[in-house]
């Protein structure tokens, strides 16, 4: 099937390996005089790293390796051969230092733009047409259904996505699926560190060598990183046929997972597997231990009833794009007020709110519906999304003020474009903006935006 190239390379693409690859003068001033390894570590030390793996993926494991560090986080550790040219490219691609919205080339005729929810062609309820997949998936199985459609229709040769890690049960890992069973093995959510882009350059090399097309499913931060990389690597545009994402509320670092499990009498070292949700909407959180026990807990009992209890990493609290602004398709949970009910989760079949952001995304969604993989429900408005995802709307409005608090404190502030952050800030009440700005300054002063220099863990106690 002859499909159009997905991500045209901009004529204004930044040249790799030049000083102009640095995002802005502010970051240059912060990193002035630092060695390459220190430049990498500073991103971690300022709590901007999410462990996506793009840094290793674009320069190679001999220069940067993603490691479980001494504090249990998944972080990059520099090798001796890491150069300033390498770091220029990392900083221009890393979603801790650069996040952009939808490229102008994707804003085709008929698209609409909402200040909070970004570019879109269609918004509606959707769910998997397969009742088993719908029940097993994290919400309604829309992304699983679309991934299966793309693979089984022959539009792609393989799907790049996340599944549960085989070595760290709270983590996720990058997986390549070529069969239905492979795709289903990654169904559901991972609320732990997941290096989906750990070997992205190898994936692109393989696609080029074998003339294969693929689709990508990741977090909005992963989407930003892949979009950033496409400015440097034109083969991303050639072989990646679509990018799918979930509307993301963040994840939990290992320290938080340990605390939550301990409250239920479980030591993390005893965990064999951890299923965060699924088999209902959202379904129970289920832990299997090495000694054969299975502990099932209500999703709300594990996570709490609102975002104040989510124990998110600092980077997630200043995330400028939890909604997948630059994806072809984004799928969200659909609970009034943003939180599921306490009871009835196991019997709730689940329904996604799906945003087809690009014309390509809308056409893929329509073809998946016509082929019997996906069911379309009622159309939605952006006001509906504000009601179903209020924490996303609130964060989008607050991020620019939080960025100002970071900058006041001499911290890395990600370069952003096309995300409407400043215009949303200007529409807020001044007292709201000032409260958010001062709150971020206070958190920095309290050390909540600081991490140790990453060092690889050499003991069993880190896992």
Secondary structure, DSSP 4 states (H G I P E B T S, - for coil): -----SSPPPTTPPPTTSGGGSS-HHHHHHHTT--HHHHHHHHHHTT------HHHHHH-TTTEEEEEBTTS-EEEEE-TT--HHHHHHHHHH-TTTEEE-S-GGG--TT-EEETTTEEESEEEEEEESSHHHHHHSSSS-HHHHHHHHHHHTTS-SEEEEEEE-SS-TTSEEEEEE-SHHHHHHT-S---S-B-TTTTHHHHHHHHHHHT--EEEEE-HHHHHHHHHHHHH-HHHHHHEEEEEEE-----B-HHHHHHHHHHTT--GGGEEEEE-S-SSSS--EEEEETTS-EEEE-HHHHH-SSGGGS-B-HHHHT-S-SS-TTSSEEEE---GGGS--SS-GGG----EEEEE-SHHHHHHHHHHHHTTSEEEEEE--HHHHHHHTHHHHHHHHHHHHHHHHHHHTT----EEESS-HHHHHHHS-HHHHHHHHHHHHHHHHTTTT--PPP-B--SGGG-
